[in-house]
Amino acid sequence: MTDPLLETPEFDPASGAEGDTGADTGASEDDKTRPRRRYVIEDDTGFDEVPRKYRRFYRRWAGSRDALAPNEVLCPVCRVVIRSARELRPGDRVYCMPCMSRLTVVVGEGGRLEARVEY
Amino acid sequence: MSGELHARDHASFLAEVHSFEFWFQSVEGYLASHPYGVTPGSELPALSGTERDALAATLSTYCVGEAAALDGASGLIGFAPNRAAKIFLATQAVDEARHLEVMLHRLAELGVDPHADYESRAHASLLAFRDRLMHFVAAKDWEAALFAQNVILESMEFAAFHSHMQTADPRTAEMLAGVLKDERRHMGFGENDLGRMLARSPATRQRLRAIRQELDVLVLSTFEDSLRELGTPASERPEVGRLYLETVARLGFER
């Protein structure tokens, strides 16, 4: 059975096209040409605030010393770490289900990837 | 599984997260088998008289906030602009009722009569905030009521509960942790709904900015005083307001 949310057949986690917003997000030329890394994300972090089938896409943030992986970004609204099945890049769009926000990945002041709320 | 949540279109995402079914499956994860928000059989912590009085005063203030949010969310359902918002607010009303109930239960464990007037122990500024919120609800002023409740009150509660958890006894901390998980939905709904509305009607921003100037001092003083009573160091108290200030900045309500 196809889950309408999780089984989007047109989505390739290795592709850079899906979810790109086209906005100025600080993406470099290297970001646009280098292949993306893929990640197998498991429901292994104990996150329990969304329905079970979505829990693997999130984990709790452990504070400012919490080093985020290349497929993770912090939600600025509710401070939950959002996880993706692919390496994240500027311009990618992600959802924070615990606070129901749509976010775009951008390059922050310190050069790190951050998420900006898109209403 | 090969699927990716983040590839989904926005409209269907919103339809799902505003649904009663989404709420039910979410709260099941952390509330099932946790009567009154705590692990069954967990020990009642021993508190000194001073600690007990401080906690009772703070929980009483929290109860005023939760009762206000219960009345506010219930009232907002009647004039919400669409069906999805009505359904979401119905789930929020249930959350707020549960918060009030678990906090009254914790007060009873402290030896405080839950049927007694908790308002008499609560912070005066929050009582004033509640009256303004209910005025907006009575006037069916969607933007003002949602801003006061789901942005100002919810984000301040989120920050205050998070800070309180760091120093609270284990039983109170576990209860607050469950409440915090609900608050993420509430403040996210408020910020995102208002953000979409302001994108369509930027002129509303000026009016909400004035409301912010009137109300946020009431909420900030309430939670700063509560944390001081609980012994939170002064250096950590500004952190309580930071999340709220970041939220209003994203919405364009800077002073």
Interface residues (C-beta under 8 A of the other chain):
Chain A: D3 P4 L5 L6 E7 T8 E10 F11 P13 E18 G19 D48 E49 V50 P51 R52 Y54 R55 F57 P76 V77 C78 R79 V80 I82 S84 A85 R86 D92 R93 V94 Y95 C96 M97 P98 C99 M100 S101 R102 V117 Y119
Chain B: M1 S2 G3 E4 L5 H6 A7 R8 H10 S12 F13 L14 E16 V17 H18 F22 Q25 S26 G29 Y30 F158 K181 R184 R185 M187 G188 F189 E191 N192 G195 R196 L198 A199 L243 E246 T247 R250
